[in-house]
Amino acid sequence: MSSNAKIVLRKKPNVKGQYPLAIRITKNRRSTYQYVGHYIDLEEWDEKNLRVKKSNSNADSLNKLLSQQLSDANKALIDLQSEYKDASANQIKKEIYASGNSSTFFELAQEHLDELEVAEKLNRLSTDSALISYIVKYHKSKQLSFQEIDERFLKKLMIYLKVKHSLAETSIMNILVLIRLLFNRAIKLKIVSRELYPFGGDKIKIKFPETTKIGLNIIEVRAIEALDNLTYNEIHTRNVWLFSFNFAGMRVTDVLWTKWSDIYDNRLHYRMNKNSKLLSLKIPDKVLSILDFYRDDKKHATDFVFPELKKANLDDAKDIYNKRKTATKKFNDNLKSIAKKAKIDKKITMHIARHTFGNIAGDSIHPLMLQKLYRHSDLKTTLNYQANFIHKEADDALDSVVNF
């Protein structure tokens, strides 16, 4: 079956409510998209004639650009058709856009951010946008070629981030990871030679420092459970935190997304937001009283258990993200007050519920079972994570030497 290219307006808006223009490449009814890098309002698109309407102030320039890109794509398709008869739409796209590509680092970075936005990966979008902004501040220009990103550039960037912005080593490593991701993409697109790759071997090595994960102990959790001098907002925050803890440190995103319809046969059935994994867990007795606290507010079976997302526009990923982010901040603020009332010196956040479960579990639960409870894809991740909370063997070894 022949392949074809077409100008389209993708129906997934960015944060400004504008929609991305793209070239759609289709082969055997499967399509892939090459984004042009420009966004317009929905009413500025002429769906019949596949053009930007005159109501857009840049209509002439955009239509000229679209026409040229469509022409280039169709010419490339004709050349590729006889050579790659069985090529997929994605393979055809790579062939078309690989040759002659001279995109700069920040152009590829923007493509990366646009893809995250279209995929509605808003947490990652927020994080990576912030990381890229540091590189912009350092370079003081958006004209940065991949050929300029050598070992000297990266070493000076690392010093700048540490001295000028007081970034922690972990944050600096995250910026290098993003640069490495985009550099690898540039190599695949033939923008830069692999020989200029500045990472690995005797070049720049990305090594994350060991981090200390601190969780609460049983006595501290009981102190939180026993508090009776809390405000309504603090009670609600405690409920959400304990709900998370009792389900093996369930992430706050999944806690707030819990619906009454997810609870049946005395079990919680849910799909993780992070990796779409399905999980079914028995509801602990302590959680039943938490659910009873909200049962009167239940309007229908698919209603959310907790109130934070009840007024969210579920068709708007940005609105969901903002409401979830606002809720998490309020929870963490309330947890500071709860910690003070419970006379706990450790910092408590929503994520500490996960560390707390790990700390109390220690080495008493088999790693394979912990892997299932944590919803980790790799057992190695579980072992590395739990190593933060297993101290008995080291303590016993120390005692065996010094207790004489």
Buried (B, 14 or more C-beta within 10 A) or exposed (E): EEBBBBBBBBEEBBEEEBBBBBBBBBBEEEBBBBBBBBBBBEEBBBEEEBBBBEEBEEBEEBBEBBEEBBEBBBEBBEEBBEEBEEBBBEBBBBBBBEEEBEBBBBBBBBBBBBBBBBEEBBBEBEBBBEBBEBBEEBBEEEEBBBEBBBEEBBEEBBEBBBEEEEBEBEBBBBBBBBBBBBBEBBBEBBBBEEEBBBBEEEEBEBEEEEEEBEBBEEEBBEBBEEEEEBEEEBBBBBBBBBBBBBBBBBBBBBBBBBBBEBBEEEEBEBEBBEEEEEBEBEBBEEBEEBBEEBEEEEEEEEBBBBEBBEEBEEEBBBBBBBBBBEBBEBBBEBBEBBBEBBEBEEEBBBBBBBBBBBBBBEBEBEBEEBBBBBBBEEEEEBBEBBEBBBEEEEEEEEEEEEEE
